[in-house]
Amino acid sequence: MMPERWREGEVAVIGLARSGVGAALLLAREGVRVYASDGASEGVAAAGAARLAGAGIDASAGAHDLERIARAAVVVASPGVPPNAPPLAAARAAGVPIVSEIEVALRSLDGIRYIAVTGTNGKTTTTALIGHLLRTLGHRVADAGNIGTPLTEIALREDKPEWIALELSSFQLHDTPSVDPAVGVLTNLSPDHLDRYASATEYYADKALLFRNASERSTWVLNADDPLVTTMAANVPGAHRMFGIKTENAEMELAPADSGGEILWKGARVLARSELPLLGNHNVMNAMAASLAVIAADPAHATRSALARLADGLRSFRAPPHRLEMVGERGGVLWINDSKATNVNSTLVAIEGMTRPTVLLLGGRHKGEPYTALGKELRRIGRAVIAYGESAPMIEEDLDSVVRVERMGSDFAEVVARARELAHPGDVVLLSPACSSYDMFRNYEERGAAFRRLAVLT
């Protein structure tokens, strides 16, 4: 239920994209007085303001009333709003609590079971897998949160799901004090968003908020191969269910290739690695995390027949768009769209999975990490690196001594055309940028769609 103090005053919603609009509509439905605003005046913001106005909600695109925000009972921040944005700064200065759109939705969805997924990489694939596996078992499921569908949109539906697969970013966790999942999943940890966090330690602190309401009744699915994960969770109350490839005696594990390369749960075969239609060992880890989370969610999911259906679900799953998505093969060159790889570690995982000479498209807006960590794998597999966008000079400086680097500008069509010229039959052209997209595109989806479109040109 919505707190009484929210009803007594006014709630300010910052951001008029899908999550902000969903939060404003849900609050209004619950009888809360809402003021919603966005600094942008056109496009998505204008459309959001018009939709809310049509629903009788006071909404403004193009400006924020900072004095009004400072008088609010609570501020709801969309995940794309940076913490130093003027409306959030005004709220903090006035002592106004700031919560996420996820928090608003959880208040309305009290009693619905959800599996929450966070981590640096693999969140979206793991969340999509969890949703897919639960549906394979016959449940009504919604995939929501950072995966693309705001949780408030689920809360607004008349027909509620039985389960929610909920992806949570560090930004969302920061402002979601009610998070308390049936099962929580931590995929892995590495430095990220250093353009927004002062340090990796600060970033990890937000990830640790997954455990903020942990109790002995909690269940956590954890990456046994990642020492940062195991250290973070070491003293967290609840059941710890471990998955891993490198660590012996994990509950969910991958048997060595000489033992058949099978995914095992408590020593029992789930399916052969060769049957999983996903590239790279990191996706084996995602599949194990998702499977273990679903098994842990309900004892009925651990029967022999349920495990057989889970195996069928793993076989039928396909990677979400922009995550090592195979676009097609032209002239013997395989084109792979990994636009979601917005940090160095994610790109490293992608190129570790490559088995053919690779032309790597690397660039965008720099996020504070050096690119030197890619050197070893690029020595092994790199045909060339095309460095583009704002980060191109830094990429060239870090990698020019390791692999052939061609520095280009911000014309993405020219970047893709040059990749086509450099690739030989039998090669891969891989878009795995290790950077955000905001210097050239609105988001990573737009970047991936552009790559997909340009890749099929002859």
GIJO-V124138 format. One record per pair of residues at least 6 apart in sequence whose ideal C-beta (glycine too) atoms are under 6 Angstrom apart, sorted by the first residue. I is the first residue (numbers start at 1). J is the second residue. D is the distance in Angstrom with one decimal. If there is no record, write none. Layout:
I_J_D, I_J_D
This chain:
2_30_4.9, 2_32_6.0, 2_107_5.4, 5_73_5.3, 6_32_5.4, 6_73_5.2, 6_74_5.6, 7_32_5.7, 9_73_3.3, 10_33_4.7, 10_35_5.7, 10_72_5.5, 11_27_5.5, 11_32_5.4, 11_34_5.4, 11_74_5.4, 12_35_5.1, 12_69_4.6, 12_72_4.0, 12_75_4.8, 13_20_5.2, 13_23_5.3, 13_24_4.7, 13_36_4.0, 13_76_4.6, 14_77_5.1, 14_81_5.4, 14_87_4.9, 15_38_5.7, 15_78_2.9, 15_81_5.2, 16_38_3.9, 16_45_4.6, 16_48_3.2, 16_49_5.5, 17_44_5.2, 18_150_5.1, 19_78_4.9, 19_101_4.1, 19_150_4.1, 20_78_4.6, 21_48_4.6, 21_51_5.9, 22_150_4.2, 22_152_3.3, 22_153_4.8, 23_76_4.9, 23_101_4.4, 23_104_4.8, 23_152_5.0, 24_34_4.9, 24_36_4.5, 24_52_5.4, 24_57_5.4, 26_104_6.0, 26_108_5.9, 26_152_4.6, 26_155_5.4, 26_156_5.6, 27_34_5.1, 28_34_5.3, 28_57_5.4, 34_57_5.2, 35_58_5.1, 35_68_5.9, 36_52_5.6, 36_59_4.3, 37_60_4.6, 37_64_4.6, 38_45_3.9, 38_61_5.1, 41_61_5.3, 41_62_3.3, 45_61_4.3, 46_61_4.8, 49_59_4.2, 49_61_4.0, 52_59_3.8, 53_59_5.5, 64_87_4.5, 66_90_4.3, 69_87_5.0, 69_90_5.2, 69_91_5.7, 70_90_4.9, 70_94_3.8, 72_96_5.4, 74_97_4.9, 74_99_5.9, 75_91_4.3, 75_96_5.5, 75_98_4.8, 76_99_5.8, 76_104_5.8, 77_88_5.9, 77_98_5.4, 79_171_4.8, 79_172_5.5, 91_98_5.6, 98_175_5.6, 99_175_5.0, 100_172_5.0, 100_175_3.9, 100_176_4.9, 101_150_5.8, 101_152_5.5, 102_151_5.2, 102_172_5.1, 102_176_4.7, 103_176_4.7, 103_178_5.8, 104_152_6.0, 105_151_3.7, 105_152_4.5, 105_155_4.5, 106_178_4.8, 108_155_4.3, 109_155_5.2, 113_163_5.5, 113_182_4.5, 114_164_3.9, 114_166_4.8, 114_181_5.4, 115_130_5.4, 115_165_5.6, 115_181_5.9, 115_183_4.6, 115_293_5.2, 116_166_4.8, 116_168_5.5, 116_181_3.8, 116_184_5.0, 117_123_5.3, 117_126_5.1, 117_127_4.7, 117_167_5.2, 117_185_4.4, 118_168_4.6, 118_207_5.9, 118_210_5.2, 119_186_5.4, 119_187_3.0, 119_188_5.0, 120_188_5.6, 120_189_5.5, 120_190_4.8, 120_192_5.0, 121_188_5.8, 121_346_4.6, 122_187_4.3, 122_286_4.6, 123_167_5.0, 124_147_5.3, 124_167_5.9, 124_320_5.8, 125_286_4.7, 125_323_5.5, 126_187_5.7, 126_286_4.6, 126_289_5.1, 126_290_5.0, 127_143_6.0, 127_147_5.0, 127_165_4.9, 127_167_4.1, 128_320_5.1, 129_290_3.5, 129_317_5.9, 130_165_4.2, 130_290_4.7, 130_293_5.6, 131_141_4.9, 131_143_4.1, 131_165_3.9, 132_313_5.7, 132_317_5.2, 133_290_6.0, 133_294_4.7, 133_310_5.6, 133_313_4.4, 134_141_4.4, 134_163_5.1, 135_141_5.2, 136_309_5.4, 136_313_3.4, 137_309_5.7, 139_162_4.8, 139_163_5.2, 140_161_4.8, 140_162_4.7, 141_161_5.5, 141_163_4.8, 142_154_4.8, 142_161_4.3, 142_164_5.2, 143_165_4.7, 144_151_4.6, 144_154_5.1, 144_164_5.7, 144_166_5.6, 145_151_5.6, 145_166_4.5, 145_167_4.3, 145_168_5.7, 146_167_4.1, 146_169_4.5, 147_167_4.3, 170_203_5.9, 170_206_3.9, 170_207_5.5, 173_206_5.3, 173_209_4.3, 174_206_4.7, 180_213_4.1, 182_297_5.7, 183_219_4.8, 183_293_4.9, 183_296_5.2, 183_297_5.1, 184_210_5.2, 184_220_5.1, 185_221_4.5, 185_289_5.5, 185_293_5.1, 186_222_5.5, 186_229_5.2, 187_289_5.8, 188_223_5.2, 188_226_4.9, 189_228_4.0, 189_229_5.6, 190_345_4.0, 191_200_4.0, 192_343_4.5, 193_203_5.7, 194_367_5.9, 194_368_3.1, 195_367_4.8, 195_368_5.3, 197_203_4.3, 208_232_5.5, 211_236_4.6, 214_236_4.9, 214_237_4.8, 214_238_5.3, 215_237_5.5, 216_237_5.2, 218_238_3.0, 219_238_5.9, 219_239_4.8, 219_296_5.1, 220_238_5.6, 220_240_5.4, 221_241_4.9, 221_289_5.8, 221_292_5.0, 221_293_4.7, 222_229_5.5, 222_233_5.4, 222_240_5.7, 222_242_5.5, 223_229_4.6, 224_242_4.0, 224_244_3.6, 224_247_4.0, 224_250_4.4, 225_244_4.2, 225_246_4.6, 225_247_5.2, 241_251_5.5, 241_292_5.5, 241_296_5.1, 242_250_4.5, 242_251_5.4, 243_250_5.4, 243_252_4.0, 243_288_4.1, 243_289_5.5, 243_292_5.1, 244_250_4.0, 244_253_6.0, 245_254_4.7, 252_265_5.3, 252_288_4.4, 252_292_4.4, 253_264_5.4, 254_263_5.7, 254_284_5.6, 255_262_4.8, 255_264_5.7, 261_273_4.2, 262_269_5.0, 262_272_5.3, 263_270_4.6, 263_271_5.7, 270_311_5.4, 271_311_4.4, 271_314_5.8, 275_315_5.4, 276_287_5.7, 276_314_5.8, 278_319_5.8, 279_324_4.7, 279_353_5.0, 280_353_2.8, 282_349_4.3, 287_314_5.7, 291_310_5.8, 294_301_5.4, 295_301_5.1, 295_302_5.1, 319_325_5.6, 322_337_5.7, 322_339_4.2, 322_340_4.5, 322_448_3.8, 323_340_4.8, 324_336_6.0, 324_338_5.0, 325_337_4.4, 326_336_5.7, 327_335_4.2, 327_337_5.2, 327_452_5.2, 327_455_4.9, 328_335_5.8, 332_425_3.1, 332_426_5.6, 333_423_4.5, 333_427_5.3, 333_429_6.0, 334_428_4.8, 335_429_5.0, 335_455_4.1, 336_428_6.0, 336_430_4.9, 337_431_5.4, 337_448_4.9, 337_451_5.2, 337_452_5.6, 338_350_5.0, 338_431_5.9, 338_432_4.0, 339_431_5.7, 339_444_4.6, 339_447_4.7, 339_448_3.2, 340_444_5.5, 341_347_4.7, 341_350_5.6, 341_432_4.2, 342_436_5.2, 344_369_4.4, 344_373_5.4, 344_434_4.8, 347_432_4.4, 347_434_4.0, 348_373_5.8, 348_374_5.7, 350_432_4.3, 351_377_4.6, 352_377_5.6, 354_381_5.0, 354_428_5.8, 356_427_5.9, 356_428_4.9, 357_383_4.3, 357_427_4.7, 358_381_5.1, 358_382_5.9, 358_383_5.9, 358_428_4.6, 358_430_5.3, 359_383_5.0, 359_384_5.2, 359_419_5.0, 359_422_5.1, 359_423_4.9, 359_429_4.8, 360_385_4.9, 360_430_5.3, 361_386_5.2, 361_431_4.5, 362_385_5.4, 362_387_5.6, 362_395_5.4, 362_433_5.9, 362_434_5.7, 363_387_5.3, 363_388_3.8, 363_389_4.0, 363_391_5.2, 363_392_5.5, 363_433_5.8, 363_435_5.9, 364_389_4.7, 364_433_4.8, 364_435_3.2, 364_436_5.6, 364_437_5.3, 364_439_5.8, 365_390_5.3, 365_435_5.5, 365_436_4.5, 365_438_5.0, 365_439_4.4, 366_391_4.1, 366_394_5.9, 367_436_6.0, 370_398_5.7, 371_395_5.2, 371_398_4.0, 371_399_5.6, 372_398_4.9, 375_402_4.4, 378_402_5.4, 378_403_4.4, 379_402_5.9, 382_403_4.0, 383_427_5.7, 384_404_4.4, 384_422_5.0, 385_399_5.8, 385_403_5.5, 385_405_4.7, 386_406_5.2, 386_408_6.0, 386_415_5.6, 386_418_5.9, 386_419_5.8, 387_395_3.8, 387_396_5.2, 387_405_5.6, 387_407_4.9, 388_408_4.7, 388_415_4.7, 389_410_5.5, 389_439_5.0, 389_440_5.6, 390_439_4.4, 391_435_5.1, 392_407_4.9, 396_405_5.0, 396_407_4.8, 399_405_5.4, 408_415_5.4, 410_440_5.3, 412_450_5.6, 413_454_5.9, 416_454_4.1, 419_429_4.7, 423_429_5.2, 431_451_4.6, 437_443_5.9, 437_444_4.9, 437_447_4.3, 441_447_4.3
